[in-house]
């Protein structure tokens, strides 16, 4: 489903933006 695909992408981004990253507070 489209929702599942978006979720997977968001999860990948979340993993990439680890704590301490400048953009961490945006998540």
C-alpha distance matrix in Angstrom:
0.0 3.8 5.4 5.3 6.5 8.9 10.0 10.9 12.7 14.5 15.5 16.9 18.8 20.1 21.5 23.1 24.7 26.9 29.6 32.4 30.4 31.4 28.0 27.4 28.6 25.8 23.2
3.8 0.0 3.8 5.4 5.1 6.3 8.6 10.0 10.7 12.4 14.2 15.5 16.7 18.3 20.1 21.3 22.6 25.3 27.9 30.5 28.2 28.9 25.3 25.1 26.2 23.1 20.9
5.4 3.8 0.0 3.8 5.4 5.2 6.1 8.7 10.0 10.5 12.2 14.3 15.3 16.2 18.3 20.0 20.9 23.2 25.5 28.3 26.3 27.1 23.5 22.9 23.6 20.8 18.3
5.3 5.4 3.8 0.0 3.8 5.4 5.0 6.2 8.7 9.8 10.4 12.4 14.3 15.1 16.5 18.4 19.9 21.9 24.4 27.4 25.6 26.9 23.5 22.6 23.8 21.4 18.5
6.5 5.1 5.4 3.8 0.0 3.8 5.4 5.1 6.3 8.7 9.9 10.7 12.5 14.2 15.5 16.7 18.5 21.0 23.8 26.5 24.3 25.5 22.1 21.8 23.3 20.7 18.2
8.9 6.3 5.2 5.4 3.8 0.0 3.8 5.4 5.1 6.1 8.5 9.8 10.6 12.1 14.2 15.3 16.4 19.1 21.7 24.2 21.9 22.7 19.2 18.9 20.2 17.3 15.0
10.0 8.6 6.1 5.0 5.4 3.8 0.0 3.8 5.4 5.1 6.1 8.6 9.9 10.3 12.2 14.2 15.1 17.2 19.7 22.6 20.8 22.0 18.6 17.6 18.9 16.5 13.6
10.9 10.0 8.7 6.2 5.1 5.4 3.8 0.0 3.8 5.5 5.1 6.2 8.7 9.8 10.6 12.4 14.3 16.3 19.2 22.1 20.2 21.9 18.8 17.9 19.9 17.8 14.9
12.7 10.7 10.0 8.7 6.3 5.1 5.4 3.8 0.0 3.8 5.4 5.1 6.3 8.6 10.0 10.6 12.4 15.1 18.1 20.5 18.1 19.4 16.3 16.0 18.1 15.8 13.4
14.5 12.4 10.5 9.8 8.7 6.1 5.1 5.5 3.8 0.0 3.8 5.4 5.1 6.0 8.6 9.7 10.4 13.0 15.6 18.1 16.0 17.1 13.8 13.1 14.8 12.5 9.8
15.5 14.2 12.2 10.4 9.9 8.5 6.1 5.1 5.4 3.8 0.0 3.8 5.4 5.0 6.2 8.6 9.8 11.5 14.2 17.2 15.7 17.6 14.7 13.2 15.4 13.9 10.7
16.9 15.5 14.3 12.4 10.7 9.8 8.6 6.2 5.1 5.4 3.8 0.0 3.8 5.4 5.2 6.3 8.7 10.8 14.2 16.7 14.7 16.7 14.2 13.4 16.2 14.8 12.3
18.8 16.7 15.3 14.3 12.5 10.6 9.9 8.7 6.3 5.1 5.4 3.8 0.0 3.8 5.4 4.9 6.1 9.2 12.3 14.4 11.9 13.4 10.7 10.3 13.1 11.4 9.5
20.1 18.3 16.2 15.1 14.2 12.1 10.3 9.8 8.6 6.0 5.0 5.4 3.8 0.0 3.8 5.4 5.1 7.0 9.7 12.4 10.8 12.7 10.0 8.4 11.0 10.1 7.3
21.5 20.1 18.3 16.5 15.5 14.2 12.2 10.6 10.0 8.6 6.2 5.2 5.4 3.8 0.0 3.8 5.5 6.0 9.4 12.2 10.9 13.8 12.0 10.2 13.4 13.2 10.6
23.1 21.3 20.0 18.4 16.7 15.3 14.2 12.4 10.6 9.7 8.6 6.3 4.9 5.4 3.8 0.0 3.8 5.8 9.5 11.2 9.1 11.7 10.2 9.5 13.1 12.8 11.3
24.7 22.6 20.9 19.9 18.5 16.4 15.1 14.3 12.4 10.4 9.8 8.7 6.1 5.1 5.5 3.8 0.0 3.8 6.7 8.3 6.0 8.4 6.8 5.7 9.4 9.5 8.4
26.9 25.3 23.2 21.9 21.0 19.1 17.2 16.3 15.1 13.0 11.5 10.8 9.2 7.0 6.0 5.8 3.8 0.0 3.8 6.2 5.7 9.2 8.7 6.4 9.9 11.3 9.9
29.6 27.9 25.5 24.4 23.8 21.7 19.7 19.2 18.1 15.6 14.2 14.2 12.3 9.7 9.4 9.5 6.7 3.8 0.0 3.8 5.5 8.6 8.9 5.8 8.4 10.9 10.0
32.4 30.5 28.3 27.4 26.5 24.2 22.6 22.1 20.5 18.1 17.2 16.7 14.4 12.4 12.2 11.2 8.3 6.2 3.8 0.0 3.8 6.4 8.3 6.5 8.8 11.7 11.9
30.4 28.2 26.3 25.6 24.3 21.9 20.8 20.2 18.1 16.0 15.7 14.7 11.9 10.8 10.9 9.1 6.0 5.7 5.5 3.8 0.0 3.8 5.4 5.1 8.2 10.0 10.7
31.4 28.9 27.1 26.9 25.5 22.7 22.0 21.9 19.4 17.1 17.6 16.7 13.4 12.7 13.8 11.7 8.4 9.2 8.6 6.4 3.8 0.0 3.8 5.7 7.3 8.7 10.8
28.0 25.3 23.5 23.5 22.1 19.2 18.6 18.8 16.3 13.8 14.7 14.2 10.7 10.0 12.0 10.2 6.8 8.7 8.9 8.3 5.4 3.8 0.0 3.8 5.5 5.5 7.5
27.4 25.1 22.9 22.6 21.8 18.9 17.6 17.9 16.0 13.1 13.2 13.4 10.3 8.4 10.2 9.5 5.7 6.4 5.8 6.5 5.1 5.7 3.8 0.0 3.8 5.4 5.7
28.6 26.2 23.6 23.8 23.3 20.2 18.9 19.9 18.1 14.8 15.4 16.2 13.1 11.0 13.4 13.1 9.4 9.9 8.4 8.8 8.2 7.3 5.5 3.8 0.0 3.8 5.4
25.8 23.1 20.8 21.4 20.7 17.3 16.5 17.8 15.8 12.5 13.9 14.8 11.4 10.1 13.2 12.8 9.5 11.3 10.9 11.7 10.0 8.7 5.5 5.4 3.8 0.0 3.8
23.2 20.9 18.3 18.5 18.2 15.0 13.6 14.9 13.4 9.8 10.7 12.3 9.5 7.3 10.6 11.3 8.4 9.9 10.0 11.9 10.7 10.8 7.5 5.7 5.4 3.8 0.0
